[in-house]
Amino acid sequence: MSCTHTATQRIREFLGCDSLAELIQQEHHQLTDSVMDGFCASCGAYFGQVEPDGRNCHCEECGRNNVSSLLCLIGVC
């Protein structure tokens, strides 16, 4: 699943990082946890915590079923 440009920008702003490497370094503790942050791949809205392999959850902000875990969005899962 790939994110729209707008979604990518919003997710980076929310997490305060500029690159994938910085994101992985910053979120390392979550990458090995049982839950992690979920974001909408369409609009970038923060969803809350989801399972690491969570995908296609409903986004309350844009109404699409494009919320996935951070792992899925960066292509690890």
PyMOL Python script that loads the backbone (N, CA, C, O; Angstrom):
from pymol import cmd

cmd.read_pdbstr("""\
ATOM      1  N   MET A   1       0.851  -1.171   0.000  1.00  0.00           N
ATOM      2  CA  MET A   1       0.000   0.000   0.000  1.00  0.00           C
ATOM      3  C   MET A   1       0.896   1.232   0.000  1.00  0.00           C
ATOM      4  O   MET A   1       1.813   1.341   0.814  1.00  0.00           O
ATOM      5  N   SER A   2       0.632   2.144  -0.899  1.00  0.00           N
ATOM      6  CA  SER A   2       1.430   3.362  -0.915  1.00  0.00           C
ATOM      7  C   SER A   2       0.568   4.535  -0.459  1.00  0.00           C
ATOM      8  O   SER A   2      -0.643   4.570  -0.677  1.00  0.00           O
ATOM      9  N   CYS A   3       1.229   5.481   0.172  1.00  0.00           N
ATOM     10  CA  CYS A   3       0.546   6.660   0.692  1.00  0.00           C
ATOM     11  C   CYS A   3       0.498   7.750  -0.368  1.00  0.00           C
ATOM     12  O   CYS A   3       1.376   7.835  -1.226  1.00  0.00           O
ATOM     13  N   THR A   4      -0.533   8.580  -0.300  1.00  0.00           N
ATOM     14  CA  THR A   4      -0.564   9.763  -1.143  1.00  0.00           C
ATOM     15  C   THR A   4       0.501  10.728  -0.635  1.00  0.00           C
ATOM     16  O   THR A   4       0.971  10.601   0.495  1.00  0.00           O
ATOM     17  N   HIS A   5       0.874  11.678  -1.457  1.00  0.00           N
ATOM     18  CA  HIS A   5       1.875  12.673  -1.052  1.00  0.00           C
ATOM     19  C   HIS A   5       1.395  13.435   0.187  1.00  0.00           C
ATOM     20  O   HIS A   5       2.163  13.662   1.122  1.00  0.00           O
ATOM     21  N   THR A   6       0.134  13.822   0.181  1.00  0.00           N
ATOM     22  CA  THR A   6      -0.430  14.541   1.329  1.00  0.00           C
ATOM     23  C   THR A   6      -0.359  13.695   2.589  1.00  0.00           C
ATOM     24  O   THR A   6       0.009  14.189   3.655  1.00  0.00           O
ATOM     25  N   ALA A   7      -0.710  12.421   2.469  1.00  0.00           N
ATOM     26  CA  ALA A   7      -0.662  11.529   3.629  1.00  0.00           C
ATOM     27  C   ALA A   7       0.765  11.409   4.156  1.00  0.00           C
ATOM     28  O   ALA A   7       0.994  11.483   5.364  1.00  0.00           O
ATOM     29  N   THR A   8       1.716  11.224   3.251  1.00  0.00           N
ATOM     30  CA  THR A   8       3.122  11.105   3.658  1.00  0.00           C
ATOM     31  C   THR A   8       3.574  12.352   4.407  1.00  0.00           C
ATOM     32  O   THR A   8       4.238  12.246   5.438  1.00  0.00           O
ATOM     33  N   GLN A   9       3.228  13.521   3.908  1.00  0.00           N
ATOM     34  CA  GLN A   9       3.604  14.773   4.568  1.00  0.00           C
ATOM     35  C   GLN A   9       2.991  14.874   5.964  1.00  0.00           C
ATOM     36  O   GLN A   9       3.677  15.247   6.915  1.00  0.00           O
ATOM     37  N   ARG A  10       1.710  14.546   6.091  1.00  0.00           N
ATOM     38  CA  ARG A  10       1.041  14.634   7.392  1.00  0.00           C
ATOM     39  C   ARG A  10       1.627  13.654   8.401  1.00  0.00           C
ATOM     40  O   ARG A  10       1.789  13.985   9.575  1.00  0.00           O
ATOM     41  N   ILE A  11       1.942  12.451   7.939  1.00  0.00           N
ATOM     42  CA  ILE A  11       2.519  11.443   8.835  1.00  0.00           C
ATOM     43  C   ILE A  11       3.891  11.899   9.305  1.00  0.00           C
ATOM     44  O   ILE A  11       4.200  11.801  10.492  1.00  0.00           O
ATOM     45  N   ARG A  12       4.716  12.393   8.391  1.00  0.00           N
ATOM     46  CA  ARG A  12       6.051  12.889   8.774  1.00  0.00           C
ATOM     47  C   ARG A  12       5.947  14.047   9.753  1.00  0.00           C
ATOM     48  O   ARG A  12       6.699  14.105  10.726  1.00  0.00           O
ATOM     49  N   GLU A  13       5.028  14.965   9.508  1.00  0.00           N
ATOM     50  CA  GLU A  13       4.842  16.090  10.423  1.00  0.00           C
ATOM     51  C   GLU A  13       4.393  15.608  11.792  1.00  0.00           C
ATOM     52  O   GLU A  13       4.899  16.083  12.809  1.00  0.00           O
ATOM     53  N   PHE A  14       3.454  14.673  11.835  1.00  0.00           N
ATOM     54  CA  PHE A  14       2.958  14.144  13.104  1.00  0.00           C
ATOM     55  C   PHE A  14       4.077  13.486  13.898  1.00  0.00           C
ATOM     56  O   PHE A  14       4.181  13.671  15.110  1.00  0.00           O
ATOM     57  N   LEU A  15       4.910  12.718  13.209  1.00  0.00           N
ATOM     58  CA  LEU A  15       5.993  11.997  13.877  1.00  0.00           C
ATOM     59  C   LEU A  15       7.255  12.844  14.036  1.00  0.00           C
ATOM     60  O   LEU A  15       8.162  12.469  14.778  1.00  0.00           O
ATOM     61  N   GLY A  16       7.318  13.976  13.350  1.00  0.00           N
ATOM     62  CA  GLY A  16       8.467  14.870  13.469  1.00  0.00           C
ATOM     63  C   GLY A  16       9.734  14.309  12.852  1.00  0.00           C
ATOM     64  O   GLY A  16      10.811  14.442  13.433  1.00  0.00           O
ATOM     65  N   CYS A  17       9.629  13.678  11.675  1.00  0.00           N
ATOM     66  CA  CYS A  17      10.811  13.114  11.021  1.00  0.00           C
ATOM     67  C   CYS A  17      10.797  13.473   9.538  1.00  0.00           C
ATOM     68  O   CYS A  17       9.745  13.747   8.960  1.00  0.00           O
ATOM     69  N   ASP A  18      11.994  13.465   8.933  1.00  0.00           N
ATOM     70  CA  ASP A  18      12.130  13.855   7.540  1.00  0.00           C
ATOM     71  C   ASP A  18      12.425  12.694   6.603  1.00  0.00           C
ATOM     72  O   ASP A  18      12.282  12.840   5.390  1.00  0.00           O
ATOM     73  N   SER A  19      12.833  11.547   7.132  1.00  0.00           N
ATOM     74  CA  SER A  19      13.217  10.435   6.263  1.00  0.00           C
ATOM     75  C   SER A  19      12.782   9.104   6.867  1.00  0.00           C
ATOM     76  O   SER A  19      12.448   9.020   8.048  1.00  0.00           O
ATOM     77  N   LEU A  20      12.792   8.076   6.038  1.00  0.00           N
ATOM     78  CA  LEU A  20      12.446   6.732   6.500  1.00  0.00           C
ATOM     79  C   LEU A  20      13.442   6.259   7.555  1.00  0.00           C
ATOM     80  O   LEU A  20      13.047   5.654   8.551  1.00  0.00           O
ATOM     81  N   ALA A  21      14.724   6.529   7.346  1.00  0.00           N
ATOM     82  CA  ALA A  21      15.735   6.116   8.321  1.00  0.00           C
ATOM     83  C   ALA A  21      15.499   6.775   9.678  1.00  0.00           C
ATOM     84  O   ALA A  21      15.607   6.127  10.719  1.00  0.00           O
ATOM     85  N   GLU A  22      15.179   8.053   9.657  1.00  0.00           N
ATOM     86  CA  GLU A  22      14.896   8.764  10.904  1.00  0.00           C
ATOM     87  C   GLU A  22      13.638   8.204  11.561  1.00  0.00           C
ATOM     88  O   GLU A  22      13.584   8.055  12.782  1.00  0.00           O
ATOM     89  N   LEU A  23      12.635   7.898  10.758  1.00  0.00           N
ATOM     90  CA  LEU A  23      11.398   7.315  11.274  1.00  0.00           C
ATOM     91  C   LEU A  23      11.667   5.988  11.960  1.00  0.00           C
ATOM     92  O   LEU A  23      11.185   5.755  13.069  1.00  0.00           O
ATOM     93  N   ILE A  24      12.428   5.117  11.318  1.00  0.00           N
ATOM     94  CA  ILE A  24      12.740   3.812  11.895  1.00  0.00           C
ATOM     95  C   ILE A  24      13.534   3.964  13.186  1.00  0.00           C
ATOM     96  O   ILE A  24      13.270   3.266  14.165  1.00  0.00           O
ATOM     97  N   GLN A  25      14.495   4.863  13.194  1.00  0.00           N
ATOM     98  CA  GLN A  25      15.281   5.094  14.408  1.00  0.00           C
ATOM     99  C   GLN A  25      14.380   5.615  15.530  1.00  0.00           C
ATOM    100  O   GLN A  25      14.473   5.152  16.667  1.00  0.00           O
ATOM    101  N   GLN A  26      13.528   6.558  15.216  1.00  0.00           N
ATOM    102  CA  GLN A  26      12.648   7.178  16.210  1.00  0.00           C
ATOM    103  C   GLN A  26      11.599   6.197  16.717  1.00  0.00           C
ATOM    104  O   GLN A  26      11.268   6.211  17.903  1.00  0.00           O
ATOM    105  N   GLU A  27      11.079   5.360  15.855  1.00  0.00           N
ATOM    106  CA  GLU A  27       9.982   4.482  16.208  1.00  0.00           C
ATOM    107  C   GLU A  27      10.427   3.043  16.464  1.00  0.00           C
ATOM    108  O   GLU A  27       9.590   2.140  16.490  1.00  0.00           O
ATOM    109  N   HIS A  28      11.724   2.811  16.654  1.00  0.00           N
ATOM    110  CA  HIS A  28      12.252   1.459  16.819  1.00  0.00           C
ATOM    111  C   HIS A  28      11.520   0.673  17.902  1.00  0.00           C
ATOM    112  O   HIS A  28      11.214  -0.505  17.717  1.00  0.00           O
ATOM    113  N   HIS A  29      11.241   1.315  19.025  1.00  0.00           N
ATOM    114  CA  HIS A  29      10.555   0.611  20.106  1.00  0.00           C
ATOM    115  C   HIS A  29       9.185   0.112  19.667  1.00  0.00           C
ATOM    116  O   HIS A  29       8.751  -0.956  20.098  1.00  0.00           O
ATOM    117  N   GLN A  30       8.504   0.865  18.820  1.00  0.00           N
ATOM    118  CA  GLN A  30       7.192   0.429  18.355  1.00  0.00           C
ATOM    119  C   GLN A  30       7.297  -0.668  17.301  1.00  0.00           C
ATOM    120  O   GLN A  30       6.382  -1.482  17.166  1.00  0.00           O
ATOM    121  N   LEU A  31       8.388  -0.702  16.560  1.00  0.00           N
ATOM    122  CA  LEU A  31       8.532  -1.705  15.507  1.00  0.00           C
ATOM    123  C   LEU A  31       8.614  -3.114  16.068  1.00  0.00           C
ATOM    124  O   LEU A  31       8.373  -4.084  15.349  1.00  0.00           O
ATOM    125  N   THR A  32       8.950  -3.235  17.341  1.00  0.00           N
ATOM    126  CA  THR A  32       9.040  -4.551  17.966  1.00  0.00           C
ATOM    127  C   THR A  32       7.949  -4.759  19.020  1.00  0.00           C
ATOM    128  O   THR A  32       7.969  -5.758  19.738  1.00  0.00           O
ATOM    129  N   ASP A  33       7.021  -3.845  19.115  1.00  0.00           N
ATOM    130  CA  ASP A  33       5.949  -3.911  20.106  1.00  0.00           C
ATOM    131  C   ASP A  33       4.740  -4.652  19.531  1.00  0.00           C
ATOM    132  O   ASP A  33       4.701  -4.973  18.343  1.00  0.00           O
ATOM    133  N   SER A  34       3.773  -4.911  20.380  1.00  0.00           N
ATOM    134  CA  SER A  34       2.580  -5.636  19.938  1.00  0.00           C
ATOM    135  C   SER A  34       1.535  -4.713  19.319  1.00  0.00           C
ATOM    136  O   SER A  34       0.625  -5.193  18.644  1.00  0.00           O
ATOM    137  N   VAL A  35       1.641  -3.416  19.529  1.00  0.00           N
ATOM    138  CA  VAL A  35       0.771  -2.434  18.878  1.00  0.00           C
ATOM    139  C   VAL A  35       1.626  -1.278  18.406  1.00  0.00           C
ATOM    140  O   VAL A  35       2.716  -1.041  18.926  1.00  0.00           O
ATOM    141  N   MET A  36       1.126  -0.568  17.428  1.00  0.00           N
ATOM    142  CA  MET A  36       1.858   0.596  16.936  1.00  0.00           C
ATOM    143  C   MET A  36       0.897   1.607  16.346  1.00  0.00           C
ATOM    144  O   MET A  36      -0.300   1.347  16.220  1.00  0.00           O
ATOM    145  N   ASP A  37       1.434   2.763  15.987  1.00  0.00           N
ATOM    146  CA  ASP A  37       0.614   3.829  15.435  1.00  0.00           C
ATOM    147  C   ASP A  37       0.039   3.436  14.090  1.00  0.00           C
ATOM    148  O   ASP A  37       0.702   2.788  13.281  1.00  0.00           O
ATOM    149  N   GLY A  38      -1.206   3.836  13.859  1.00  0.00           N
ATOM    150  CA  GLY A  38      -1.867   3.629  12.585  1.00  0.00           C
ATOM    151  C   GLY A  38      -2.173   4.970  11.940  1.00  0.00           C
ATOM    152  O   GLY A  38      -2.539   5.928  12.621  1.00  0.00           O
ATOM    153  N   PHE A  39      -2.020   5.033  10.619  1.00  0.00           N
ATOM    154  CA  PHE A  39      -2.260   6.259   9.867  1.00  0.00           C
ATOM    155  C   PHE A  39      -3.057   5.925   8.612  1.00  0.00           C
ATOM    156  O   PHE A  39      -3.007   4.800   8.116  1.00  0.00           O
ATOM    157  N   CYS A  40      -3.782   6.896   8.109  1.00  0.00           N
ATOM    158  CA  CYS A  40      -4.530   6.720   6.875  1.00  0.00           C
ATOM    159  C   CYS A  40      -3.606   6.986   5.690  1.00  0.00           C
ATOM    160  O   CYS A  40      -2.975   8.041   5.615  1.00  0.00           O
ATOM    161  N   ALA A  41      -3.526   6.032   4.766  1.00  0.00           N
ATOM    162  CA  ALA A  41      -2.693   6.182   3.577  1.00  0.00           C
ATOM    163  C   ALA A  41      -3.301   7.162   2.578  1.00  0.00           C
ATOM    164  O   ALA A  41      -2.608   7.622   1.671  1.00  0.00           O
ATOM    165  N   SER A  42      -4.580   7.489   2.727  1.00  0.00           N
ATOM    166  CA  SER A  42      -5.226   8.432   1.816  1.00  0.00           C
ATOM    167  C   SER A  42      -5.046   9.876   2.250  1.00  0.00           C
ATOM    168  O   SER A  42      -4.682  10.737   1.449  1.00  0.00           O
ATOM    169  N   CYS A  43      -5.309  10.138   3.542  1.00  0.00           N
ATOM    170  CA  CYS A  43      -5.270  11.532   4.003  1.00  0.00           C
ATOM    171  C   CYS A  43      -4.193  11.801   5.048  1.00  0.00           C
ATOM    172  O   CYS A  43      -3.905  12.961   5.343  1.00  0.00           O
ATOM    173  N   GLY A  44      -3.594  10.762   5.612  1.00  0.00           N
ATOM    174  CA  GLY A  44      -2.524  10.938   6.592  1.00  0.00           C
ATOM    175  C   GLY A  44      -2.988  11.125   8.019  1.00  0.00           C
ATOM    176  O   GLY A  44      -2.169  11.369   8.905  1.00  0.00           O
ATOM    177  N   ALA A  45      -4.281  11.018   8.259  1.00  0.00           N
ATOM    178  CA  ALA A  45      -4.803  11.210   9.622  1.00  0.00           C
ATOM    179  C   ALA A  45      -4.241  10.150  10.567  1.00  0.00           C
ATOM    180  O   ALA A  45      -4.081   8.986  10.199  1.00  0.00           O
ATOM    181  N   TYR A  46      -3.946  10.582  11.792  1.00  0.00           N
ATOM    182  CA  TYR A  46      -3.516   9.652  12.830  1.00  0.00           C
ATOM    183  C   TYR A  46      -4.730   8.888  13.314  1.00  0.00           C
ATOM    184  O   TYR A  46      -5.764   9.492  13.599  1.00  0.00           O
ATOM    185  N   PHE A  47      -4.630   7.579  13.414  1.00  0.00           N
ATOM    186  CA  PHE A  47      -5.747   6.727  13.789  1.00  0.00           C
ATOM    187  C   PHE A  47      -5.685   6.311  15.252  1.00  0.00           C
ATOM    188  O   PHE A  47      -6.716   6.224  15.920  1.00  0.00           O
ATOM    189  N   GLY A  48      -4.495   6.058  15.744  1.00  0.00           N
ATOM    190  CA  GLY A  48      -4.315   5.501  17.072  1.00  0.00           C
ATOM    191  C   GLY A  48      -3.560   4.194  16.951  1.00  0.00           C
ATOM    192  O   GLY A  48      -2.928   3.933  15.927  1.00  0.00           O
ATOM    193  N   GLN A  49      -3.618   3.383  17.971  1.00  0.00           N
ATOM    194  CA  GLN A  49      -2.846   2.143  17.953  1.00  0.00           C
ATOM    195  C   GLN A  49      -3.599   1.016  17.262  1.00  0.00           C
ATOM    196  O   GLN A  49      -4.801   0.831  17.452  1.00  0.00           O
ATOM    197  N   VAL A  50      -2.848   0.263  16.448  1.00  0.00           N
ATOM    198  CA  VAL A  50      -3.373  -0.895  15.728  1.00  0.00           C
ATOM    199  C   VAL A  50      -2.371  -2.036  15.863  1.00  0.00           C
ATOM    200  O   VAL A  50      -1.245  -1.829  16.316  1.00  0.00           O
ATOM    201  N   GLU A  51      -2.776  -3.228  15.473  1.00  0.00           N
ATOM    202  CA  GLU A  51      -1.853  -4.364  15.442  1.00  0.00           C
ATOM    203  C   GLU A  51      -0.765  -4.096  14.402  1.00  0.00           C
ATOM    204  O   GLU A  51      -1.022  -3.390  13.427  1.00  0.00           O
ATOM    205  N   PRO A  52       0.437  -4.635  14.580  1.00  0.00           N
ATOM    206  CA  PRO A  52       1.516  -4.383  13.612  1.00  0.00           C
ATOM    207  C   PRO A  52       1.162  -4.747  12.175  1.00  0.00           C
ATOM    208  O   PRO A  52       1.658  -4.116  11.242  1.00  0.00           O
ATOM    209  N   ASP A  53       0.308  -5.761  11.979  1.00  0.00           N
ATOM    210  CA  ASP A  53      -0.097  -6.125  10.622  1.00  0.00           C
ATOM    211  C   ASP A  53      -1.474  -5.556  10.256  1.00  0.00           C
ATOM    212  O   ASP A  53      -2.090  -5.983   9.279  1.00  0.00           O
ATOM    213  N   GLY A  54      -1.942  -4.601  11.039  1.00  0.00           N
ATOM    214  CA  GLY A  54      -3.247  -3.994  10.797  1.00  0.00           C
ATOM    215  C   GLY A  54      -3.279  -3.188   9.506  1.00  0.00           C
ATOM    216  O   GLY A  54      -2.374  -2.406   9.219  1.00  0.00           O
ATOM    217  N   ARG A  55      -4.334  -3.395   8.741  1.00  0.00           N
ATOM    218  CA  ARG A  55      -4.507  -2.642   7.492  1.00  0.00           C
ATOM    219  C   ARG A  55      -5.985  -2.575   7.135  1.00  0.00           C
ATOM    220  O   ARG A  55      -6.800  -3.366   7.608  1.00  0.00           O
ATOM    221  N   ASN A  56      -6.300  -1.611   6.290  1.00  0.00           N
ATOM    222  CA  ASN A  56      -7.654  -1.411   5.764  1.00  0.00           C
ATOM    223  C   ASN A  56      -8.691  -1.072   6.828  1.00  0.00           C
ATOM    224  O   ASN A  56      -9.863  -1.414   6.672  1.00  0.00           O
ATOM    225  N   CYS A  57      -8.282  -0.406   7.906  1.00  0.00           N
ATOM    226  CA  CYS A  57      -9.235   0.063   8.909  1.00  0.00           C
ATOM    227  C   CYS A  57      -9.907   1.336   8.382  1.00  0.00           C
ATOM    228  O   CYS A  57      -9.369   2.021   7.512  1.00  0.00           O
ATOM    229  N   HIS A  58     -11.064   1.631   8.914  1.00  0.00           N
ATOM    230  CA  HIS A  58     -11.845   2.784   8.473  1.00  0.00           C
ATOM    231  C   HIS A  58     -11.291   4.084   9.060  1.00  0.00           C
ATOM    232  O   HIS A  58     -11.042   4.171  10.262  1.00  0.00           O
ATOM    233  N   CYS A  59     -11.101   5.082   8.211  1.00  0.00           N
ATOM    234  CA  CYS A  59     -10.636   6.405   8.641  1.00  0.00           C
ATOM    235  C   CYS A  59     -11.838   7.299   8.880  1.00  0.00           C
ATOM    236  O   CYS A  59     -12.632   7.533   7.969  1.00  0.00           O
ATOM    237  N   GLU A  60     -11.975   7.791  10.083  1.00  0.00           N
ATOM    238  CA  GLU A  60     -13.086   8.676  10.430  1.00  0.00           C
ATOM    239  C   GLU A  60     -12.956  10.034   9.748  1.00  0.00           C
ATOM    240  O   GLU A  60     -13.958  10.719   9.540  1.00  0.00           O
ATOM    241  N   GLU A  61     -11.729  10.433   9.398  1.00  0.00           N
ATOM    242  CA  GLU A  61     -11.528  11.762   8.824  1.00  0.00           C
ATOM    243  C   GLU A  61     -11.926  11.829   7.347  1.00  0.00           C
ATOM    244  O   GLU A  61     -12.620  12.761   6.940  1.00  0.00           O
ATOM    245  N   CYS A  62     -11.496  10.851   6.539  1.00  0.00           N
ATOM    246  CA  CYS A  62     -11.799  10.906   5.105  1.00  0.00           C
ATOM    247  C   CYS A  62     -12.823   9.858   4.665  1.00  0.00           C
ATOM    248  O   CYS A  62     -13.318   9.918   3.539  1.00  0.00           O
ATOM    249  N   GLY A  63     -13.148   8.898   5.539  1.00  0.00           N
ATOM    250  CA  GLY A  63     -14.155   7.902   5.232  1.00  0.00           C
ATOM    251  C   GLY A  63     -13.688   6.700   4.430  1.00  0.00           C
ATOM    252  O   GLY A  63     -14.490   5.827   4.098  1.00  0.00           O
ATOM    253  N   ARG A  64     -12.408   6.646   4.117  1.00  0.00           N
ATOM    254  CA  ARG A  64     -11.886   5.513   3.346  1.00  0.00           C
ATOM    255  C   ARG A  64     -11.359   4.427   4.283  1.00  0.00           C
ATOM    256  O   ARG A  64     -11.051   4.698   5.444  1.00  0.00           O
ATOM    257  N   ASN A  65     -11.258   3.225   3.784  1.00  0.00           N
ATOM    258  CA  ASN A  65     -10.716   2.099   4.551  1.00  0.00           C
ATOM    259  C   ASN A  65      -9.239   1.916   4.220  1.00  0.00           C
ATOM    260  O   ASN A  65      -8.830   0.873   3.711  1.00  0.00           O
ATOM    261  N   ASN A  66      -8.442   2.948   4.516  1.00  0.00           N
ATOM    262  CA  ASN A  66      -7.023   2.941   4.190  1.00  0.00           C
ATOM    263  C   ASN A  66      -6.114   3.141   5.387  1.00  0.00           C
ATOM    264  O   ASN A  66      -4.952   3.512   5.217  1.00  0.00           O
ATOM    265  N   VAL A  67      -6.607   2.908   6.585  1.00  0.00           N
ATOM    266  CA  VAL A  67      -5.758   3.035   7.767  1.00  0.00           C
ATOM    267  C   VAL A  67      -4.971   1.742   7.948  1.00  0.00           C
ATOM    268  O   VAL A  67      -5.540   0.650   7.956  1.00  0.00           O
ATOM    269  N   SER A  68      -3.656   1.881   8.093  1.00  0.00           N
ATOM    270  CA  SER A  68      -2.780   0.738   8.296  1.00  0.00           C
ATOM    271  C   SER A  68      -1.740   1.081   9.350  1.00  0.00           C
ATOM    272  O   SER A  68      -1.529   2.249   9.677  1.00  0.00           O
ATOM    273  N   SER A  69      -1.092   0.047   9.877  1.00  0.00           N
ATOM    274  CA  SER A  69      -0.023   0.276  10.840  1.00  0.00           C
ATOM    275  C   SER A  69       1.168   0.917  10.134  1.00  0.00           C
ATOM    276  O   SER A  69       1.302   0.849   8.912  1.00  0.00           O
ATOM    277  N   LEU A  70       2.012   1.531  10.924  1.00  0.00           N
ATOM    278  CA  LEU A  70       3.231   2.145  10.392  1.00  0.00           C
ATOM    279  C   LEU A  70       4.080   1.115   9.662  1.00  0.00           C
ATOM    280  O   LEU A  70       4.676   1.421   8.630  1.00  0.00           O
ATOM    281  N   LEU A  71       4.141  -0.110  10.193  1.00  0.00           N
ATOM    282  CA  LEU A  71       4.914  -1.175   9.534  1.00  0.00           C
ATOM    283  C   LEU A  71       4.400  -1.437   8.124  1.00  0.00           C
ATOM    284  O   LEU A  71       5.191  -1.566   7.190  1.00  0.00           O
ATOM    285  N   CYS A  72       3.101  -1.515   7.966  1.00  0.00           N
ATOM    286  CA  CYS A  72       2.524  -1.753   6.633  1.00  0.00           C
ATOM    287  C   CYS A  72       2.784  -0.576   5.716  1.00  0.00           C
ATOM    288  O   CYS A  72       3.085  -0.763   4.536  1.00  0.00           O
ATOM    289  N   LEU A  73       2.674   0.623   6.235  1.00  0.00           N
ATOM    290  CA  LEU A  73       2.851   1.811   5.399  1.00  0.00           C
ATOM    291  C   LEU A  73       4.280   1.970   4.903  1.00  0.00           C
ATOM    292  O   LEU A  73       4.495   2.509   3.817  1.00  0.00           O
ATOM    293  N   ILE A  74       5.262   1.512   5.675  1.00  0.00           N
ATOM    294  CA  ILE A  74       6.646   1.631   5.199  1.00  0.00           C
ATOM    295  C   ILE A  74       7.098   0.372   4.461  1.00  0.00           C
ATOM    296  O   ILE A  74       8.255   0.264   4.054  1.00  0.00           O
ATOM    297  N   GLY A  75       6.179  -0.574   4.292  1.00  0.00           N
ATOM    298  CA  GLY A  75       6.448  -1.740   3.475  1.00  0.00           C
ATOM    299  C   GLY A  75       7.168  -2.887   4.168  1.00  0.00           C
ATOM    300  O   GLY A  75       7.715  -3.765   3.501  1.00  0.00           O
ATOM    301  N   VAL A  76       7.176  -2.894   5.488  1.00  0.00           N
ATOM    302  CA  VAL A  76       7.834  -3.972   6.237  1.00  0.00           C
ATOM    303  C   VAL A  76       6.894  -5.151   6.408  1.00  0.00           C
ATOM    304  O   VAL A  76       7.341  -6.295   6.487  1.00  0.00           O
ATOM    305  N   CYS A  77       5.624  -4.890   6.464  1.00  0.00           N
ATOM    306  CA  CYS A  77       4.630  -5.928   6.745  1.00  0.00           C
ATOM    307  C   CYS A  77       3.760  -6.180   5.543  1.00  0.00           C
ATOM    308  O   CYS A  77       2.865  -7.024   5.595  1.00  0.00           O
TER     309      CYS A  77
END
""", "prot")
cmd.dss("prot")
cmd.show_as("cartoon", "prot")
cmd.util.cbc("prot")
cmd.orient("prot")
